[in-house]
Amino acid sequence: MPELNWLAIVAAAVIAFVLSTVYYLVLARQRADLLGWSVADEGRPPPWKMAVEIIRTAVLAAVVAGLVQLLGITQLDRALQLGVLLWLAFPVVLLSGSVIWDHVPIRLAEIHAGDWLIKLLLISVIVTLWR
């Protein structure tokens, strides 16, 4: 197992969580319309859901940090390439499958894909540059 910078991982997870929250707040009306909800129906998520989301993001950050170490990535351009490649390989593939097979509205999948792109780019850059 590569030696990981746990402070960078925690910071990346918290920053990604905050930016993701802002992202979904900005797109709350569009997301609610696509899901057939009103923005007021959703309300503030319970604390346990926020805690689970931070843990999920920390796991993601730790995995990306491990890949950065294993691949020897030290430069910003390579970090960005890794973020884009991970985004294409996982969220885009999974979300497109949900559109094709589960009839998820494409606009909803695009909203989630945008969140994933931001997270993966941000995390890749932080764990690469914070040594």
N, C-alpha and C positions, 0 to 999 in steps of 0.2 A: 504494500500500500504506500503510495507516495505521501510525503510529508505535506500536510495541508495547512494553510493559513486560516485557522478557525475564526479569527477576528474578521478577516475579509469575507468569509462565508456568511457569518452572522450579519455583518453590515450589508452585504449584497441582498440577503433574504429580507431584511427589514426595509431597505430602500425599494426593492422590487415590490414588496407588499404595499407600501405607501403609494407608489406610482400606479400600481394596478388598481388600488382603491380609487384614486383620482380618475383614472381612465374610465372605470365603470360608472363613476358618478357623472362624468361628462356624457356618457352614452346611456344613462339610465332610462331615459324616455324611449329611445329607439329599441333598447333591449326589452323593456316592458311591453311595448307594442307588439314586438315579434313573439313574445311569450303569452300574449293575451292578458296581461296584468295591467294594473295601474301602478304608477311609481309609488303611490301611497300604500298600496297593498304590501309591497316588499318590505318597507321599513328598514331599520338598522338590524344587521345580522346579530344573532346571539354571540356572546363572547366565546363560546366553545367553537363556533364555526370560524371565527377570526383566528383563534389559537391553532386550529387544524390547518388553516391556510398558511399561516406563518411556518408551521412545521413542514408542510408540503414544499413550500418555497425554499426552506433551508435544506431539505433533502436534494432538491434540484440544484441548488448552489453548490452543495458538497460534491455531487456527481460531476457537475461542470468543472469545478476546481480540480477534481481528480483527473479528468480528461486533459485539462490544460497542462497539468504536471506531466502526465504520461506522454503527451504529444510534444512537450517542450516548447509550448507557446509562450512567448515573452513580448511580442509586439502587438500594438493596437490593431493593425490590419488583420493579423492572424486571429486575434480574439473575435473580431467582427465576423470573419469568415466562419469560424467555429459556430458562433451564435446563429448565423443564417443557415448553415448546414444542419444543425440540430433542429432548428425550426422547420425546415423542409422535411426532414426525415421523420419527425415525430408529430408535432401538433398539426401540420398541414395534412399529413397522411391520415391521421386519426379523424380530424374534423371533416375532411372530404369524404371519408367513409360514412360518417354520420349523416352527411347531406345525401349521399347516394342511397344508403340502405335504410336509414331511419327517418328520412324526410325532414331533417332539421333544416329550417330556412337558411339559405345560403348567406343571407345578410347576418344572421345570428352567428354562423360559423366564422364569418369574416370579422365580426366583433371579437370573438374569442381568439382568433388567429392573431389579430393585432395586439392583444394583451400578451400572448405568448411571445411574439416577436420582440416586444419591448423588454419583457423579462429576460429572455435568453440573451439578447444583446447586452443589456445592462449587467447581468451576472457575469457573462463572459469577460466583459471589459474590467469589471471590478476585481475579479479573482486573478486576472492576468496581470494587471498593472499594480495591484497592491501586494507587494512582496516584502 
